[in-house]
Amino acid sequence: MGLSRLAALHGVATSYSPSADVTVSVPDETVVAVLAALGVDAGTPGAVRESLAAAESAARSRLLPPTVVVWSGEPLPDALTALPPGTTLDIGPEDPGSAPPPRMRIPADRPDPAVSVRGAAHGPADPVGAAGAGAPAVPAWWAEPPFGVHRLAVRAPGGRSATGGRSATGTLVVAPPRAPRPPARGHGFLVQLYSLLSARSWGMGDLGDLADLAAWSGRALGAGFVQVNPLHAAVPGRPTDPSPYRPSSRRFPDPVHLHLESIPEYGHVTDRGTLDDLRQDAATLSDTVLNKGALIDRDAVWELKRQALELVHRVPLTPGRRAAYCDFLAEQGQALEDHALWCALAEVHGSDWHGWPAGLRDPRSKETARARGELLDRVDFHCRLAWLTDGQLADAQRAALDAGMAVGIVHDLAVGVHPGGADAWAQQDAFAHGMSVGAPPDAFNARGQDWGLPPWRPDVLAASGYAPYRGLLRGLLAHAGALRIDHVMGLFRLWWVPEGRPPTEGTYVAHDAEAMLAVLVLEAHRAGTVVMGEDLGTVEPGVREALARRGVLGTSVLWFERDWAGTGRPLAPEEWREGCLATVTTHDLPSTAARLTGDHVMLRHRLGLLTHPLHQELTADAADTAEWLGYLARLGLLPEGEGDEEGAVRAVHRFLLRTPARLTGVWLPDALGDRRPQNLPGTWDQYPNWRLPVADAEGHPVTLEELAAAPRLHRLMEVFRPSGDRPEDHPEVRPHPRP
């Protein structure tokens, strides 16, 4: 009982429910290991008693939690309303160098309030606000500060100091009630950027190709967005892990995505012979991918680009460019310096910091400070690459908006980072050592999953006012029209797997979801950015509702949208949620052509991934597809009739437009009939995950230039012409209430 109570106080689950009628107990050994990763000793019964007594005593004496969230215009949280009568709140800017906001003091002896306030006035609070009619009014003593992150100090009557238990400090997050909303219904492409080569690419798609895709699809097809895979910095090495979802750093982008010819200094490189040779090698590399069946070789691409960038780095910056670079360095501060230093050290000692000399494993040690000076030129090189990549990310978003896109580039946030990478080194205190993020056993994977990504410690995040999380979001949102969050359920809880244990012996650890959401909504508001979450699979009750309440769009995939609580049949279009990105497939699922033909079942059979006999899998898959196609035909969305694969691809997209979904995504390979998935979960070297170029129905790679002229693509995109997207063209559609 004591261990369960101790675990609950630290957000560690001692049981979980994979389905409504099943509860699974977590092994005590797992709970003890997870608590240890949170700095709590539960190794013996005596340790449990001591840790529990300390935790309960701290909870009783605490005036404030480390971070307090206020949603603008909504009732105040208990953390503020439960403060003792006569308590004074002192609210100021987080940055001590900033000018303090106007202060006001509400006397403690006013008739209605229990608390007096000195703080920044944001304006009169709406007593109903986003909480809806009938919600409790905001107390008269509360003067809402501006949106942002503030320092909060409270002093209760009779308090002398923080050590006396009657004073406390913390972080106050004041957030708007909802994230920005897409300005209108729209459609766009979903693509893995590396897979989209153009005639000018150096062996894989780059940011120049992204800008061109956005400019073309926005102007020629009326697309409102382009969603890409995470462009986070990868862990260097040969071979580099090709997965964009296991990066070295989520905070900084990978310079492998640079379009070199767009760098102003490229044209001023004096060693033209070497540069021309590298460009020719890059053309040969692209040719092997496009015409000779080779896979995308990220390592080879980076080696060529790195050599070219070394030459570019020798070109002096013009005064204006130098000033812009210095501004960037100042804006990014310590985070960029740490990232660049890790990159420089990795060149010398390898890409896993755990194997470095002991003194260099600590980013704040004297040995690391000395190495920083010794590697100053290499640190500057990697800082410069981050600046150049940031500039091209901005160019891509600018090209999208100039083409008339309402949203623009949708960037993707991976769920975690590589344990040996830059973020895990620079932010060691924020990560739970000896733990990995994964997923519990479910109907699709009886063994669970271990993703090899160390989780953030919720307690450290809260104590820091979520500074690492805020910095991450601010960097990603700077040049994004929208942000997709992979496994968005991780804002609420994550499945932790102790090192050396199977995923079945993990447990859930909770985050402060209100704080995680408030920071997300605040940063999205500041950037004017839409937010969407990947909420597929098993989702804890109430999570989708909480996300929708804060304006975070979900993800709805056609094949999964059925009336699971009733008939089990395909969900009628008018019953889909409005607040989502609706799509037919994703990078982790079969292409639509492969699903329609059953090719995806045969692929999994060849790789030994089926859990049932082949004939059973084929029969079940064919029945599922036939039911959907029959439903589409009854709705009049399949005029091409049976047996027309391309017509069926158009039909499923016509269906998506019948739904009230705010955004509709087209998986770019679907527009060409590509049958291969970009990623096949459950495989490592059995399948070329994350290394395939976009191809046509015959498997021939297609360049961006060929794609733009492809008749099949244009026939599909006819479905999205404005005349087919007007409500009056589909009178059977009725507005669907928000979830």
Buried (B, 14 or more C-beta within 10 A) or exposed (E): EEBBEBBEBBBBBBEBBEEEEEEEEBBEEBBBBBBBBBEBBBEEEEBBEBBBEBBEEEEEEEBBBBBBBBBBBBBBBEBBEEBBEBBBBBBBBBEEEEEEBEBBBBEBEEEEBBBBBBBBBBEEBBBBBBBEEEBEBBBEBBBBBEBBBBBBBBBBEEBEEEEEBBBBBBBBBBBBBBBBEBEEBBBBBBBBBBBBBBEBBBBBBBBBBBBBBBBBBBEEBBBBBBBBBBBBBBBBBEEBBBBBBBBBBBBBBBBBBBBBEBBEBBEEBEEEEBBEBBBEBBBEBBEBBBEEEBEBBBBBBBBBBBBBBEBBBEBEBEEEBEEBBEEBBEEBEEBBBBBBBBBBBBBEBBBBBEEBEEEBBBBEEEBBEEBBEEBEEBBBBBBBBBBBBBBBBBBBBBBBBBBEBBBBBBBBBBBBBBBBBBBBBBBBEBBBEBBBBBBBBEEEBEEBBBBBBBBBBBBBBBBBBBBBBBBBBBBBBBBBBBBBBBBBBBBBBBBBBBEEBEBBBBBBBBBBBBBBBBBBBBBBBBBEBBBBBBBBEEBBEEBBEBBBBBBBBBBBBBBEBBEEEEEEEBBBBBEBBBBBBBBBBBBBBBBBBBBBBBBBBBBBBEEEBBEEEEEEBBBEBEEBBEBBBEBBBEBEBBEBEEEBEBBBBBBBBBBBBBBBBBBBBBBBBBBBBBBBBBBBEBBEEEBBBBBBBBBBBEEBBBBBBBBBEBEBBEBBBEBBEEEEBEEEEBEEBEEBEEE
